[in-house]
């Protein structure tokens, strides 16, 4: 039994909470009342707390000499990790609960009962502040009830206050169907609140050595999610957009206003760093490009994730044996939007094996095609496919080396074909699409096309330098001519984030004049480093 919360107890709390969430992950996912990816609350809370535990493991030996107390340092590592790994509404709100908790107790020499109650009150304030339109009957009500019960205990006994908080949360969870009609119609309690109860129960076990006296109630039978109403947000919006953002508070304030006008389920939360910090942005929108462009204007967005709700299964816990899905790795806001429009789950560039595996599992399909779009990512995709096989998911990796090849592959998908035949057709379409990349040389080098100097325009076909030029537009037009010289009926152009205005249109006009029977499709890809990507089919 503990009289105060120390760093070792924080580690045990995080580990115990993660074990409990994993044990009940499927159960919490089943509480979803609408089939959207951020409705997979159990999965998202597990992923969020996994990131928190990883941050704890990596950073506990780095306590600054002039920094917070050891327990405060541990809690801040936990909160920071949760923020960076947060998935969906539930994960983002959980990260803020942890951040508010950490900020309250970090400077205190000891964390006893009244300090725990005050920390839960600050955690509640942080959670409510994170949500643009707070809704009662959700995890917000549960954390508020936990804080209220802890304060009513009015004791410095850490064990008594922890038990009071856990009991108050459990009672609030049982009341959530009375507060939110959507939950009552679906016959369930709030999923995020259920996860928070498990986390508070884990805290009770750490400080008392015993299971809580008032465990969270078991969920009631759930109706099929597809027939239930949406839990959060409006059915008006078709996409979930989430990204991390490095920006200052004033820019983030403007971003909140812009995103609120674009959609709903808006959550924008930061890590508490003064000045330019890291923020987790989550919103439901119809205009994906506008949402991400708003992030670009505000600061530096990264780990961009875009998912179309209509393509998601009701729950990851019930895998569809005949379900099919596509997971595509993409860098660039426009490219991500193109793939999402084709019904694919989009993973940001340079993913880990775990991130790809999470995306595969999140589709809920038993047969998944992965399009890596990069030679290095192909090895990661192959490893994720092997891991997925052990989970009963059949994953086939189509070895695309460029986004234009992935677009060609997705264009021929046909669910009426056998899965193996469909994969073969996609691979053939990708292989028949020759690709080129145009960029600027960064240093002197000797290429197969001759020597180049910094600032030269390089045109690479299938990964090899074929042309070296001085003018971007002329070099782009020349590489398209060279590719069409070997035949082709369709040219796809993806202009990059730094492409000058009118580049794609100039190349389109050139093709129309020189190759009048060739169709050209041009899109704003938004990819970094390459002003133009070209595909020829």
Buried (B, 14 or more C-beta within 10 A) or exposed (E): EBBBBBBBBBBBBBBBBBEBBBEBBBBBBBBBBBBBBBBBBBBBBBBBBBBBBBBBBEBBEEBEEEEBBBBBBBBBBBBBBBBBBBBBBBBBBBBBBBBBBBBBBBEBEBBBBBBBBBBBBBBBBBBBEBBBEEBBBBBBBBBBBBBBBBBEBEBBBBBBBBBBBBBBBBBBBBBBBEBBEBBBBBBBBBBBBBBBBBBBBBBBBBBBEEEBEBBBEEBEEBEEBEEBEBBBBEEEBBBBBBBBBBBBEEBBEEBBEBBBEBBBBBBBBBBBEEEBBBBBBBBBBEBBBBBBBBBBEBBEBEBBBBBBBEBBBBBBBBBBEEBBBBBBBBBBBBBBBBBBBBBBBBBBBEBEBBBBBBBBBBBBBBBBBBBBBBEEBBEBBBBBBEBBEEEEBBBBBBBBBBBBBBBBBBBBBEEEEEBEEBBBBBBBBBBBBBBBBBBBBEEEBEBEBEEBEEEBBBBBBEEEBBBBBEEBBBBBBBBBBBBBEEEBEBBBBBBBBEBEEEBBEBBBEBBEEEBEEBEBBBBBBBBEEBBBBBBBB
